[in-house]
């Protein structure tokens, strides 16, 4: 899911791709942000880019 975020996918896009509800995607995004100590989706993108993942 973090790679989908890094690629600029919206919550709705991710939900459709993974057959999840948008609320579930939002919960997972929040969990990723918390676990990585980040504040927003842009930071996920930067982290993935800097790590060579995206």
Secondary structure, DSSP 8 states (H G I E B T S, - for coil): -HHHHHTT--HHHHHHHHT--HHHHHHHHHHHHHHHT-SSHHHHHHHHHHTT--
